[in-house]
Amino acid sequence: MGVPPEDIQGNFEHLDVDGSGYLSKEEFHQGLSEFVFSNAPDAPGNFLLGSV
């Protein structure tokens, strides 16, 4: 998807809301929904594809 390797860890940490080290189905779904629908620049889902 073209995400630079240096951005991957930080993006993952934003999406892993509970800090478990894994993305649950709920965290992934929340992130995808925020990516599509949120206007908040700091919403975790806006880090799904890295910097744009």
Secondary structure as UniProt FT lines:
FT   HELIX           5..15
FT   TURN            17..18
FT   HELIX           25..37
FT   TURN            41..42
FT   HELIX           44..47
FT   TURN            48..49
//
